Amino acid sequence: MKKMNLRSKGLFVAAMTLFLIAGTVVSNAQKSSKAASKPKADVATVTAAQTGNALSSEKINAALDEAYTKFKDVAEGKNADYIKELARVDPKIFGIALVTTDGQVYTKGDVTSMVSIQSISKAFVLAQIIEELGHQAIQDKIGVDATGLKFNSIVAVEEHRGKEINPLVNPGAIAATSLVTGADSAAKWKSILQFQSDFAGRQLSLNMPVYISEAGDNLRNQAIAHLLLAYGRMYFDPAQATDIYTKQCAINVSAQDLATMGATLANGGVNPITKKKVVSPQTVMYTLPVLATAGLYDDSGIWLYNSGLPAKSGVGGGLVAICPGKFGIAVVSPPLDEAGNSVKGQLAIKYIVEKLGVNPYLIQPK
């Protein structure tokens, strides 16, 4: 068989395209005709069918109440102590908050006590960079692969000369912070704090004692930043970038703040409380996969396997998960497991996801 020249190929592709379009039009017309010949369903029946799997207030409140009662006395885990101020946080704080994409807020327990956001901030700086520079900048300048190593691993940097990491581990997060738009350190920090505040729907602030505690003991992160610089993967002064990163991790948040931040992602980038557009739907589309594959440190795969939801944890005790199109849910409970994730946070959110039947991979046959 002879090879077609470019012109022949072009004509062939055009012909096939027109053929497929015509087939689709005919098929749709047939479907419309069949649908028109069928008697219309009663409006009440349609409404019931459409809302049969809806998340009613009763279901949500019941799920939160049950989860809180079931896990409030769990005594496993302990506060992070490698940051001295985190060891002093009350380990009994336990609050659950769920914010829907239409702005409904559901809470149980202590949802107002403040903890430092820590690594959860990475998720929203990731979204900020994608919004400012485009999704390709993250893939080219940092990477989006799970490293399979500890969140503060230097080996992960050495192994691939600063490539093949992601913005949710410390090396990638410091690099992401260095990419934030701003002429100087102060401008970059102001921009990050405002972005995080827009996600939360209120003005957030710095937990100064936590910042001072971390800044006095962040030599490893400084070393990582300089190593990235050596490999051409740091995009601002490494010492200043590390300091900004340390500040962003010390932002104060509550469970309700985190749930609102998650709900903003679940709502395509529009804060459902303030109605402000924070990022585009396309930015959310590229943010959530990274949270799904690398959001819970070494246990990201275990978390996704059991919940199906993209999420991000922080060693301050916060955990936020996103149910796309439906809600953001967050728990604050400082005691952590060995991987650095809130013990009660994982238990409560997985339980609520199961009770509400919202795991995206739970597909009922038609």
C-alpha positions in Angstrom: 0.0 0.0 0.0 1.4 3.4 -1.0 1.9 6.1 1.6 -0.4 9.1 1.3 1.2 12.5 0.7 0.4 15.4 3.1 -2.4 16.7 0.9 -4.1 13.3 0.7 -3.7 12.8 4.4 -5.3 16.2 5.0 -8.2 15.4 2.8 -8.7 12.0 4.4 -8.7 13.5 8.0 -11.1 16.2 6.9 -13.5 13.7 5.3 -13.4 11.5 8.4 -14.0 14.4 10.7 -17.1 15.5 8.6 -18.3 11.9 8.7 -18.0 11.7 12.5 -19.7 15.0 13.0 -22.6 14.0 10.7 -22.9 10.7 12.6 -23.1 12.5 15.9 -25.7 15.0 14.6 -27.9 12.2 13.3 -27.5 10.2 16.5 -28.4 13.2 18.7 -31.4 13.9 16.5 -32.6 10.3 16.9 -32.2 10.6 20.6 -34.1 13.9 20.7 -36.9 12.3 18.7 -37.1 9.4 21.0 -37.1 11.6 24.0 -39.8 13.8 22.6 -42.0 10.8 22.0 -41.8 9.7 25.6 -44.3 11.1 28.1 -42.8 13.7 30.4 -42.0 12.7 33.9 -43.8 14.3 36.7 -41.9 17.3 38.0 -42.0 16.0 41.6 -40.5 12.7 40.4 -37.7 14.4 38.5 -36.9 16.5 41.6 -36.8 13.5 43.8 -34.6 11.6 41.4 -32.2 14.6 41.1 -31.9 15.1 44.8 -32.0 11.4 45.9 -28.2 11.5 46.4 -28.0 15.1 47.5 -26.1 16.0 50.6 -28.9 17.2 52.9 -28.2 19.2 56.0 -29.5 16.3 58.1 -27.0 13.9 56.5 -24.1 16.2 56.9 -24.8 17.1 60.5 -25.4 13.5 61.4 -22.1 12.4 59.9 -20.1 15.1 61.7 -21.8 14.3 65.0 -21.1 10.6 64.6 -17.5 11.2 63.6 -16.9 13.6 66.5 -18.4 11.2 69.1 -16.7 8.2 67.6 -13.1 9.6 67.6 -13.0 12.3 70.2 -11.4 10.0 72.8 -8.8 8.5 70.5 -5.5 8.9 72.3 -3.1 7.8 69.6 -0.4 10.1 68.1 1.6 13.0 69.6 2.2 16.6 68.8 5.2 17.5 66.6 8.1 18.4 68.8 10.9 19.2 66.4 9.4 22.6 66.3 9.3 23.6 69.9 6.2 25.8 69.8 4.1 22.9 68.2 4.9 20.7 71.2 3.1 23.3 73.4 -0.2 23.3 71.5 -3.1 21.8 73.3 -3.4 18.2 72.1 -7.1 18.0 73.0 -8.1 20.5 70.3 -10.5 18.6 68.0 -12.8 20.3 65.6 -14.4 19.3 62.3 -15.7 21.8 59.7 -17.4 21.2 56.4 -18.1 24.1 53.9 -20.2 23.3 50.9 -19.8 24.9 47.5 -23.0 26.9 48.0 -21.6 28.4 51.2 -23.2 26.3 53.9 -21.1 25.8 57.0 -21.3 22.8 59.2 -19.1 22.4 62.3 -18.6 20.2 65.3 -16.3 20.6 68.2 -13.5 23.2 68.5 -13.4 24.9 65.1 -12.1 28.3 66.3 -8.8 27.4 68.1 -5.9 28.5 66.0 -2.9 26.3 64.9 -0.2 27.1 62.5 -1.0 26.0 59.0 2.4 24.5 58.3 2.6 22.3 55.1 -1.0 22.9 54.2 0.1 26.4 53.0 2.1 24.6 50.3 -1.2 23.6 48.5 -2.3 27.1 48.2 1.0 28.5 47.2 1.0 25.8 44.5 -2.4 27.2 43.3 -1.0 30.7 43.4 2.0 29.9 41.2 -0.2 28.1 38.7 -2.5 31.1 38.6 0.4 33.5 38.2 2.7 31.6 35.9 0.7 28.8 34.3 0.7 25.1 35.1 3.6 24.4 32.8 5.9 26.5 35.0 5.3 24.1 38.0 6.1 21.0 35.9 9.2 22.6 34.2 10.7 24.4 37.2 9.8 22.2 40.1 8.1 18.9 39.1 4.9 17.2 40.0 6.1 13.6 40.9 5.8 12.1 44.3 9.4 11.5 45.5 8.8 8.4 47.6 11.0 9.9 50.2 10.6 12.0 53.4 9.1 15.5 53.0 12.4 17.1 53.9 14.7 14.7 52.1 18.0 16.1 50.7 18.5 12.8 48.8 15.4 13.6 46.7 17.2 16.7 45.5 20.5 15.0 45.0 19.1 12.1 43.1 17.7 14.1 40.2 19.7 17.3 40.6 16.7 19.2 41.9 14.2 17.8 39.4 11.5 15.2 39.7 10.2 16.6 43.0 6.9 18.4 43.8 5.6 21.6 45.5 4.3 19.6 48.5 7.6 18.5 49.8 10.0 21.0 51.4 12.5 21.3 48.5 9.7 21.9 46.0 7.7 24.1 48.4 10.7 26.4 48.9 11.3 26.6 45.2 7.6 27.4 44.7 7.8 30.2 47.3 10.8 31.6 45.4 8.6 31.8 42.2 5.9 33.9 43.8 5.5 37.2 42.0 7.1 40.1 43.8 10.0 42.5 43.5 11.4 41.7 46.9 11.0 39.5 50.0 8.4 41.8 51.5 6.3 41.9 48.4 6.4 38.1 48.0 5.3 37.6 51.6 2.5 40.1 51.3 1.3 38.4 48.2 1.3 34.9 49.8 -0.5 36.1 52.9 -3.2 37.8 50.8 -3.7 34.7 48.6 -4.1 32.4 51.7 -6.5 35.0 53.2 -8.6 35.1 50.0 -8.9 31.3 50.1 -9.9 31.5 53.8 -12.4 34.3 53.3 -10.9 36.5 56.0 -7.6 38.2 56.8 -5.2 35.7 58.2 -2.2 36.6 60.4 1.2 35.3 61.4 1.7 33.2 64.5 4.9 35.0 65.6 6.0 32.6 68.4 5.8 29.7 65.9 7.7 31.7 63.2 10.5 32.6 65.6 10.7 29.0 66.8 11.0 27.7 63.2 13.3 30.4 62.0 15.8 29.6 64.7 15.9 26.0 63.7 15.5 25.8 59.9 19.1 25.0 58.9 18.1 21.9 57.0 15.6 24.0 54.9 18.3 26.6 54.3 20.7 23.8 53.1 18.0 22.5 50.8 17.5 25.9 49.3 21.2 26.4 48.6 21.4 22.9 47.1 18.6 23.8 44.8 20.4 27.0 43.8 23.5 24.9 42.9 21.4 22.9 40.5 19.6 26.0 39.0 16.3 25.2 40.6 16.0 28.2 43.0 14.4 31.4 41.6 15.1 33.9 44.3 17.7 34.5 47.0 17.8 31.1 48.9 18.0 32.6 52.4 15.1 35.0 51.8 13.0 32.3 50.1 13.5 30.0 53.0 12.5 32.8 55.4 9.3 33.6 53.4 8.5 29.8 53.4 9.0 29.7 57.2 6.5 32.6 57.6 3.9 31.0 55.4 4.0 27.8 57.5 3.4 29.9 60.6 0.1 31.4 59.4 -2.6 30.9 62.0 -5.8 29.0 60.9 -8.8 27.3 62.4 -10.6 24.2 61.2 -13.3 26.5 59.7 -10.6 28.5 57.9 -9.2 25.3 56.4 -12.6 24.0 55.4 -13.3 27.3 53.6 -10.0 27.1 51.8 -10.8 23.6 50.7 -14.3 24.6 49.6 -12.8 27.4 47.4 -10.9 24.7 45.5 -13.9 22.4 45.5 -15.9 25.3 44.0 -13.6 25.9 41.0 -11.5 28.6 42.6 -14.4 30.9 43.9 -14.7 31.3 47.6 -18.3 30.1 48.4 -18.5 32.4 51.4 -17.2 35.7 50.0 -18.0 34.8 46.3 -14.5 36.2 45.4 -12.8 34.4 42.5 -9.4 33.5 43.9 -8.1 31.3 41.1 -9.4 29.9 37.8 -11.1 26.5 37.4 -8.1 25.5 35.3 -5.7 26.3 38.2 -7.8 24.0 40.4 -7.7 21.3 37.8 -3.9 21.3 38.0 -3.7 21.7 41.7 -5.9 18.8 42.9 -3.9 16.0 41.2 -0.8 17.0 43.1 -2.7 17.0 46.4 -4.0 13.5 45.5 -0.6 12.0 44.9 1.5 13.9 47.4 -0.7 15.6 50.0 -0.1 13.3 53.0 3.6 12.8 53.0 4.7 9.2 52.8 1.1 8.0 53.4 -0.5 9.8 50.4 -1.2 6.6 48.6 -2.8 5.0 51.7 -5.0 8.1 52.2 -6.1 8.3 48.5 -6.9 4.5 48.6 -9.2 4.9 51.6 -10.8 8.2 50.9 -10.5 9.0 47.2 -10.1 12.7 48.0 -7.2 15.1 47.3 -6.0 16.5 50.6 -3.2 18.2 52.4 -2.0 17.8 56.0 0.3 19.9 58.2 2.3 19.1 61.3 0.4 21.7 63.1 -2.4 19.2 63.3 -4.6 20.4 60.4 -5.9 18.3 57.6 -8.0 19.6 54.7 -9.7 17.5 52.0 -11.5 18.5 48.8 -14.6 16.8 47.4 -14.7 18.4 44.0 -17.9 20.2 43.2 -19.3 19.4 46.7 -17.4 20.7 49.7 -14.2 21.2 51.6 -13.7 19.5 54.9 -11.1 20.0 57.5 -10.1 18.8 61.0 -7.7 20.3 63.5 -6.3 17.8 66.0 -2.6 18.2 66.8 -1.5 14.6 67.7 0.2 13.1 64.6 1.0 9.6 63.4 4.5 8.6 62.4 4.1 10.0 58.9 3.2 13.5 60.3 -0.6 13.4 59.7 -3.3 14.2 62.2 -4.6 10.9 63.6 -8.1 12.1 64.4 -8.2 14.1 61.2 -7.7 11.1 59.0 -10.2 9.0 61.0 -12.9 11.6 61.0 -12.7 12.6 57.4 -12.6 9.1 56.1 -15.6 8.2 58.2 -17.6 11.2 57.0 -16.7 10.5 53.3 -17.9 7.0 53.7 -21.1 8.0 55.5 -22.0 10.6 52.9 -21.0 8.2 50.0 -18.9 10.9 48.3 -15.7 9.0 47.4 -15.4 10.0 43.7 -14.3 6.4 42.9 -17.5 4.9 44.3 -19.4 4.6 41.0 -22.9 3.1 41.1 -23.8 1.2 37.9 -26.8 2.5 35.9 
